[in-house]
Amino acid sequence: MTTSATHHHHHLPAGAHVADKRGVTAFGAVAIAMLLGLLGGVIDVLTGPGLRTVFTICFVAGCALAAFLVHREDLLATIVMPPLLYVALALFAAGIEASGVTNGWLMHQVSETVTALILGTWTLVAAVVAAALVALIRIRTGHAPPAPDETADL
């Protein structure tokens, strides 16, 4: 007997599975943190120079939410992903800011990204700590979804 949920999985491209009844996958967690960080980054860049307070709040909240919603077996991914996402978002923000720059576009990109990394160290640390704390609390309190091998008989 094939259920509609099983039928739909066959049409998804590899890596596109973002969630199921147990929560979100590592891919889904990355998407949550990326989208919230992107929202904050766009707001900050459109209202002034660089990544600032709105980005920090959105990015840290996105990383914590990702750790809260992700499958237990993907918790480590939520602790490792903030630095990678931060660099990607800093590059994106620098690209938006550099869109009007005609001379030295690449140098502007590099300069803005390095500046974001230096000035954003506390944002990055806060995101990693938030994700790690949420993961630790989920593991210690048992609020993590069961691992796949524990749900095989369901």
C-alpha positions as CSV (number, residue, x, y, z in Angstrom):
1,M,0.0,0.0,0.0
2,T,1.5,3.3,-1.1
3,T,0.6,6.4,0.9
4,S,0.5,9.9,-0.7
5,A,3.4,10.9,1.4
6,T,5.5,8.1,0.1
7,H,4.4,8.9,-3.5
8,H,5.4,12.6,-3.1
9,H,8.9,11.6,-2.0
10,H,9.7,10.0,-5.3
11,H,9.2,13.4,-7.1
12,L,11.6,15.3,-4.8
13,P,15.1,15.9,-6.1
14,A,18.0,14.5,-4.0
15,G,18.6,16.7,-0.9
16,A,15.3,18.6,-1.2
17,H,13.7,16.8,1.8
18,V,13.4,19.4,4.5
19,A,11.0,18.1,7.0
20,D,8.9,15.1,8.2
21,K,6.8,14.2,11.2
22,R,9.9,14.2,13.4
23,G,11.0,17.7,12.6
24,V,13.3,19.3,10.0
25,T,16.3,17.7,8.4
26,A,19.8,19.2,8.4
27,F,18.9,20.8,5.0
28,G,15.7,22.2,6.5
29,A,17.7,23.6,9.5
30,V,20.1,25.3,7.2
31,A,17.2,26.8,5.2
32,I,15.6,28.2,8.4
33,A,18.8,29.8,9.7
34,M,19.7,31.1,6.2
35,L,16.2,32.6,5.5
36,L,16.0,34.3,8.9
37,G,19.6,35.6,8.6
38,L,18.9,36.8,5.0
39,L,15.8,38.6,6.2
40,G,17.8,40.5,8.9
41,G,20.7,41.1,6.5
42,V,18.5,42.6,3.8
43,I,16.7,44.9,6.4
44,D,20.1,46.0,7.7
45,V,21.7,46.6,4.3
46,L,18.7,48.5,3.0
47,T,18.6,50.8,6.1
48,G,22.3,51.5,6.5
49,P,25.8,50.2,6.1
50,G,26.7,46.6,6.9
51,L,25.1,43.9,9.0
52,R,23.9,45.3,12.3
53,T,21.4,44.6,15.0
54,V,18.4,43.3,13.0
55,F,20.7,40.8,11.3
56,T,22.2,39.7,14.6
57,I,18.8,39.1,16.2
58,C,17.5,37.2,13.1
59,F,20.6,35.2,12.6
60,V,21.0,34.1,16.2
61,A,17.2,33.3,16.4
62,G,17.4,31.4,13.2
63,C,20.3,29.2,14.4
64,A,18.5,28.6,17.7
65,L,15.2,27.7,16.0
66,A,17.0,25.4,13.6
67,A,18.6,23.5,16.6
68,F,15.1,23.4,18.2
69,L,13.4,21.9,15.2
70,V,16.0,19.6,13.7
71,H,16.1,15.8,13.9
72,R,18.2,14.5,16.8
73,E,20.8,12.9,14.5
74,D,21.3,16.3,12.8
75,L,21.9,18.4,15.9
76,L,25.6,18.6,15.3
77,A,25.0,20.2,11.9
78,T,23.2,23.1,13.6
79,I,26.3,23.8,15.7
80,V,28.6,23.6,12.8
81,M,26.5,25.6,10.3
82,P,26.5,29.1,11.8
83,P,30.1,30.1,10.7
84,L,29.5,28.8,7.2
85,L,26.1,30.6,6.9
86,Y,27.6,33.7,8.4
87,V,30.3,33.9,5.7
88,A,27.7,33.3,3.0
89,L,25.4,36.0,4.3
90,A,28.3,38.4,4.8
91,L,29.3,37.9,1.1
92,F,25.7,38.4,0.0
93,A,25.4,41.6,2.0
94,A,28.7,42.9,0.6
95,G,27.4,42.1,-2.9
96,I,24.3,44.1,-2.3
97,E,26.3,47.0,-1.0
98,A,28.9,46.8,-3.8
99,S,26.2,46.7,-6.5
100,G,26.8,50.4,-7.3
101,V,30.6,50.1,-7.2
102,T,32.2,50.2,-10.6
103,N,35.9,50.3,-9.8
104,G,37.4,47.7,-7.4
105,W,34.2,45.6,-7.0
106,L,36.2,42.5,-5.9
107,M,38.2,44.5,-3.4
108,H,35.1,46.1,-2.0
109,Q,33.6,42.5,-1.6
110,V,36.7,41.3,0.2
111,S,36.9,44.4,2.4
112,E,33.2,44.3,3.4
113,T,33.3,40.6,4.1
114,V,36.5,40.8,6.3
115,T,34.9,43.8,8.1
116,A,31.7,41.8,8.7
117,L,33.8,38.9,10.0
118,I,35.8,41.1,12.4
119,L,32.9,43.2,13.6
120,G,30.5,40.3,13.7
121,T,32.5,38.0,15.8
122,W,30.1,38.3,18.7
123,T,27.1,37.6,16.4
124,L,28.9,34.5,15.2
125,V,29.8,33.4,18.8
126,A,26.2,34.1,19.9
127,A,24.7,32.0,17.1
128,V,27.0,29.0,17.8
129,V,26.4,29.2,21.6
130,A,22.6,29.5,21.1
131,A,22.5,26.5,18.8
132,A,24.7,24.5,21.1
133,L,22.6,25.4,24.2
134,V,19.4,24.5,22.5
135,A,20.9,21.2,21.3
136,L,22.2,20.4,24.8
137,I,18.9,21.2,26.4
138,R,17.1,19.0,23.9
139,I,19.4,16.1,24.5
140,R,19.4,16.5,28.3
141,T,15.6,16.9,28.7
142,G,14.7,14.3,26.1
143,H,12.9,16.8,23.9
144,A,14.8,15.5,20.9
145,P,12.8,13.4,18.4
146,P,13.8,9.8,18.4
147,A,16.6,8.6,16.2
148,P,15.5,6.8,12.9
149,D,16.4,3.4,14.3
150,E,14.0,3.9,17.2
151,T,11.1,4.7,14.9
152,A,11.7,1.8,12.5
153,D,8.7,-0.1,13.8
154,L,6.2,2.9,13.7
